[in-house]
Amino acid sequence: MYIKKILLAIVIIGLVVAAFFANFVYKAMLKPNTAFNNESAFIFIPSNASYAEVRSQLEPLLLDIDSFDDLAHKKEYSTHIKAGKYEVKKGMTNNDIINTIRSKNLPVKVSFNNQENLEKLAGRIAAQIEADSISLLQSMTDSAFLSKNKFQEATALGMYIPNSYEFFWNTSAEQFRARMLKEYYRFWNSDRLKKAKGLGLSSNEVITLASIVHEESKQASEQPRIAGVYINRIRIGMPLQADPTLKFAAYQLPQYENTVIKRVLNVHKEIDSPYNTYKYSGLPPGLIAMPDITAIEAVLNYEKHKYLYFAADAKRIGYHNFAKTLAQHNVNARNYQRYLSAQGINK
């Protein structure tokens, strides 16, 4: 009789333990624990984040944060945090969530184009990945890196080919830079390098010229013709006389800070700068802005013609009139100057 009571007590205790364990398993591992109504929510876990930081992001998304804590500690996630972007789907259990934020780091799409300088590029990238703009800029301007890879500060912007790329959100500044260098060499394949050599230009010089072409016209259909004008000028030793380079030179001066030059004047042509292509022949030292790929391709595949001049077309804003002679160019230029004056654009 005594033994039966002991056995019964053992069974009852076992059932209680089993029920407790079953309740824990259901509550901690099998019961949906999301509190949001959307199909999914995303969390961004920084590098070297503590469990408390992860918990603070998850708490508004979960019905029961305590049950999540219990399982996170039992599965040792709380001491093995993984940085990245993670998707928490509606109806996930604690177990699903832990498995996700442990191993399913999602890539993010990083896009950039038309950045005027490295500072703005760094800011653009910092808005899309974990690395901050300061660390990105320091990495982009690192003299040892630039020298090793045959870039200078003036040409460094040309290493970043504008496009959309996939990165993990927790990419560091150095990892971003390394990937962009790889993409640069991928872009400059044997076919493009052969075309550049045929022009007598390096890849850096092609991108520098493309930056001028792109600032002259955003019309992809017109860019090869503009590139052809500059190639013609280079081949006969004529100065490029590119207005966008004058604007770039002016913007480096204190008196033009926070101004927008809408009309290039003779005073701008007197600025003593290697970027003044009226004063100095040949290409400037580097890019004046980040060109689109269309402008790079326009230089490599320039239109063969005999034009030496072009002026903005007042009747088709955004396009240009081309001329083979200075006399015809002067007519085109005067027509556009009259248009600017009529619009009240004097500087």
Protein Blocks (a to p, Z undefined) as FASTA:
>chain_A
ZZmmmmmmmmmmmmmmmmmmmmmmmmmmmgccbfbfbfbdcddddehiafklmmmmmmmm
pmblmlmmmmmmmnommmmcceddddddehiafklmmmmmmmmcccdddddehifbfklm
mmmmmmmmmbdfklmmmmmmomklmmmnopafklmmmmpccddddddfklcfklmmmmmm
mmmmmmmgmklmmmmmmnopafklmmmmmmmmmmmpmcfklmmmmmmmmmmmmmnopafk
iaklmmmmmmmpmklgoiacfbdcfklmmpccfklmklpgcjdfbdfbdcdfklmmmmmm
cccdfbfbdcddfklghiacddfbfklmmmmmmmmmmmmmmnopaZZ
